[in-house]
Structure formats: C-alpha cells, structure tokens
C-alpha cells in the first residue's frame, strides 16, 4: 500500500513543482538593450533595468538611456 502511494504521489508532485517553477521567473532576470555615453561615444549595452520605476539606471558610472540620442533615461525599480 505504501509503495503504490509513493509511486503515484511522487511523480505527480514532481510535475506540479516543475510547472509551478516554470512560471516563477522575474523580469529582473531578463536583459534589455540600453545606451550609454562614454568618452569614446555612444555604446549599446545589455542591462537588467526594465524601464519601470522611479530611480535612474546606471551601468558603472554611466547613466543608461533608452535611445542612442541619450534623451530618454532608463529607469529601474529599486
């Protein structure tokens, strides 16, 4: 009785956990395109700032922007 219960419940539990964890990712794990102005010119970078929030996004000492003209600052949540 005990082994048949485990044979049914254990795989069902594993499937439920796998489906649940598949949807547990956050936007902060995604990377977004941004632009920074450096002394050598504008560079395109990958950043983790989703452009939602109130704080300005920085990559090192450089502020990150949404466009290569550096007029639309990218924002972050934290």
C-alpha positions, -999 to +999 in steps of 0.1 A: +000+000+000+028+024+010+048+018-022+019+022-046+010+055-028+046+068-034+046+056-070+015+078-077+021+108-055+058+114-060+057+118-098+025+139-095+043+162-070+073+165-093+052+175-122+033+201-101+066+216-089+081+217-124+050+236-138+050+260-109+087+268-111+085+273-148+063+304-142+084+317-112+108+338-132+110+376-128+116+404-153+147+413-134+164+382-148+158+394-184+183+417-202+173+448-220+190+470-246+203+503-233+227+530-244+255+548-225+275+578-234+312+572-229+342+593-237+346+573-269+310+578-279+276+561-275+277+524-269+248+498-269+248+476-238+227+448-223+212+459-189+188+445-164+168+477-160+133+471-172+125+509-175+098+508-149+102+526-116+115+559-103+153+555-100+177+562-128+196+532-141+234+533-141+259+509-156+291+516-136+294+554-136+274+559-168+237+566-169+217+542-192+193+556-218+165+540-239+177+557-272+211+563-288+204+601-287+207+598-249+175+619-243+152+592-227+167+579-194+161+543-185+146+536-150+148+508-126+125+495-098+149+496-068 
